[in-house]
Amino acid sequence: QVRLVESGGDSVQAGGSLRLSCAASGYTSWWKCMGWFRQAPGKEREKVAVIHTGVFSTYYADSVKGRFTISQYNAKNTVYLQMNSLKPEDSAMYYCAATSRDQDTICSSLLPEEYGYWGQGTQVTVSS
């Protein structure tokens, strides 16, 4: 059974940094899209950053480009989200998601509902 476990959420001041981790267990697929989504109270779930673990292609939402970096551990079952220059508007519950895909998949084109596995979320709060 696939399980995604996030960690690293915290409360920080604006301008600070955090690194989120997502460890996937029970996942044998080499080719997959893994990514980070976030949802703030009263808002829709937003795609933040995704990575294709087989071809290393990445995608970032415009709101986080230049500040966030998604990366993966060599074992390809852990992804990280390095978040720098955090802003109050980055405050949200951050979720890790994963889905098996072939090497030709453009992960950024997938909708949230196309990700089959989700973690429980980790809270990020940025104060001004």
Secondary structure as the mmCIF struct_conf table of DSSP 4:
data_model
#
loop_
_struct_conf.conf_type_id
_struct_conf.id
_struct_conf.beg_label_comp_id
_struct_conf.beg_label_asym_id
_struct_conf.beg_label_seq_id
_struct_conf.end_label_comp_id
_struct_conf.end_label_asym_id
_struct_conf.end_label_seq_id
STRN STRN1 ARG A 3 SER A 7
STRN STRN2 SER A 11 GLN A 13
TURN_TY1_P TURN_TY1_P1 ALA A 14 GLY A 15
STRN STRN3 LEU A 18 SER A 25
BEND BEND1 GLY A 26 GLY A 26
BEND BEND2 TRP A 30 TRP A 31
STRN STRN4 LYS A 32 GLN A 39
TURN_TY1_P TURN_TY1_P2 PRO A 41 GLY A 42
BEND BEND3 LYS A 43 LYS A 43
STRN STRN5 GLU A 46 HIS A 52
TURN_TY1_P TURN_TY1_P3 THR A 53 VAL A 55
STRN STRN6 THR A 58 TYR A 60
TURN_TY1_P TURN_TY1_P4 ASP A 62 ARG A 67
STRN STRN7 PHE A 68 GLN A 72
TURN_TY1_P TURN_TY1_P5 ASN A 74 ALA A 75
BEND BEND4 LYS A 76 ASN A 77
STRN STRN8 THR A 78 MET A 83
BEND BEND5 SER A 85 SER A 85
HELX_RH_3T_P HELX_RH_3T_P1 PRO A 88 ASP A 90
STRN STRN9 ALA A 92 SER A 100
TURN_TY1_P TURN_TY1_P6 GLN A 103 ASP A 104
HELX_RH_3T_P HELX_RH_3T_P2 CYS A 107 SER A 109
HELX_RH_3T_P HELX_RH_3T_P3 PRO A 112 GLU A 114
STRN STRN10 TYR A 117 TRP A 118
STRN STRN11 THR A 122 SER A 127
#
